[in-house]
Amino acid sequence: MWYIKKIQRNLPITIILLTLLFSNLKICSKVMTLDLPYVRSQFPAFSEPSLKGWAFFENAGGSYPCIQVINRLTDFYMKNKVQVNYPYPASTKAGQLMEASYKRMADYLNVDESEIHFGPSTTQNIYVLANAMRPMWKDGDQIIVSCQDHEANAGAWRRLADRGIKIIEWHAHRKTGILSLEELEDLFTDRTKMVAFPHCSNVIGHINPVAAISEMAHGHGALSVVDGVGWAPHGFPNLKELGADIYLFSLYKTFGPHLGLMYVSKELIGKMQNQSHFFKEGISRSMLTPAGPDHAQIAAVSGILDYFDKVYFHHFKEDTIPSERNNALNKLFREHEKALLDRLLIFLRSRDDIRIIGPDSLKDRAPIVSIIPLHKTIKKLYATLTKHKLMLGMGHFYAVRPLMDMDIPTDPGVLRISFLHYTSMEEIDQLIEGLREGLKI
Ligand SMILES: Cc1ncc(COP(=O)(O)O)c(C=O)c1O
């Protein structure tokens, strides 16, 4: 039969073609996973002898800094610690290094450079914002403030009650700690000017639907102010897509220096009252940062993006715009964090001697898990965890109002476990082992 002969003749070529096809299919179906040893090699803390064996679970309090940030900070202090933006080289360079951080951060977050502000911390940034925004409103106007927030996004707004603004509280669910969108809808009136809420609470760990809430606020002619401090360490947001008018996070929790980043939409800043020297009026970068910014730390912010770029190009071949690199990294980090969180939640759910605060499933959950032991004091459990070389936090973490809403005493508060994409499964196992031991009666 002629066709069998033909196949036999072409067999070697057919085999080569089939092999190529299958190997390509394999490449296409391969899901990118995080190269953890590579990631950890970017953080000196993981090779620091004094930290050897210690597993870090207090990341919601502040992350380890990456080497790129440390190098940039040191470099600035060595070479450019002069007043910036004069024509002499060291000064001009200092200004350029700072400028690069504004530009690169804006590109990563998908916003305009003029919309990025660096202040000393998120708490101070919100304090300044509240003062800048008060003149935008009339006596008797209303603002909605969530009770799921860290005090940073709570106290400064509530103080406006003494200055003629009516505060409407959006309470967290007594049992789950979750904020309900139906309840929010009922809080709006024709005098509502703003809704302040967290992207993710630093004790409850539930991820709020920022886009949907912002859309609701806009539908009522109100602004949305989002505390992104709890979420940003797990993935920088694409701010254009998110739709919040103001979004804040703390860079010392996202591998960087001790600064707060604030995004304020261009349209909005022109309506705010200048909070800086009178001659800074109209200079948008200065209006919301009354004190001189920390030059060296701002310059070092670029180091976070050096790190992100390095991790991106280590995993992906395709060169693309920074906001797209950010999207890809978000997925990569999230998948890794979810696998770790899954293992931890399975263990926690299997115990009847602890209470998990917030949702106990992976859905809409950040790796910030607060627990309360039911048959032991938090302090006793903590002592065992320390013996197991586990670094955690305990207390109320300035999230006093969420705990009050859930009837949880702020003293002793909760034991908080929080981790990031640089955490390993071995560290999760070390934690589980420590918890198992510590929970024994
Ligand atoms: C959710 C949340 N918001 C705000 C803050 C305050 O940030 P900063 O220390 O930059 O003022 C924190 C700090 O822990 C936080 O966890």
The ligand as a Tripos MOL2 file, in Angstrom:
@<TRIPOS>MOLECULE
LIG
   16    16     1     0     0
SMALL
NO_CHARGES

@<TRIPOS>ATOM
      1 C1         -4.2650   48.8540   57.3330 C.3       1 LIG1
      2 C2         -3.3580   49.9080   57.8260 C.ar      1 LIG1
      3 N1         -3.6400   51.1860   57.5460 N.ar      1 LIG1
      4 C3         -2.8310   52.1950   57.9490 C.ar      1 LIG1
      5 C4         -1.7000   51.9580   58.6830 C.ar      1 LIG1
      6 C5         -0.8460   53.0970   59.1120 C.3       1 LIG1
      7 O1          0.2630   53.2110   58.2870 O.3       1 LIG1
      8 P1          1.4720   54.1660   58.6850 P.3       1 LIG1
      9 O2          2.2730   53.4410   59.7090 O.co2     1 LIG1
     10 O3          2.2120   54.3730   57.4020 O.co2     1 LIG1
     11 O4          0.9090   55.4240   59.2070 O.co2     1 LIG1
     12 C6         -1.3620   50.6390   59.0140 C.ar      1 LIG1
     13 C7         -0.1680   50.3540   59.8260 C.2       1 LIG1
     14 O5          0.0310   49.3180   60.3570 O.2       1 LIG1
     15 C8         -2.2160   49.6010   58.5700 C.ar      1 LIG1
     16 O6         -1.9540   48.3150   58.8520 O.3       1 LIG1
@<TRIPOS>BOND
     1     1     2 1
     2     2     3 ar
     3     2    15 ar
     4     3     4 ar
     5     4     5 ar
     6     5     6 1
     7     5    12 ar
     8     6     7 1
     9     7     8 1
    10     8     9 2
    11     8    10 1
    12     8    11 1
    13    12    13 1
    14    12    15 ar
    15    13    14 2
    16    15    16 1
@<TRIPOS>SUBSTRUCTURE
     1 LIG1         1 GROUP 0 **** ****
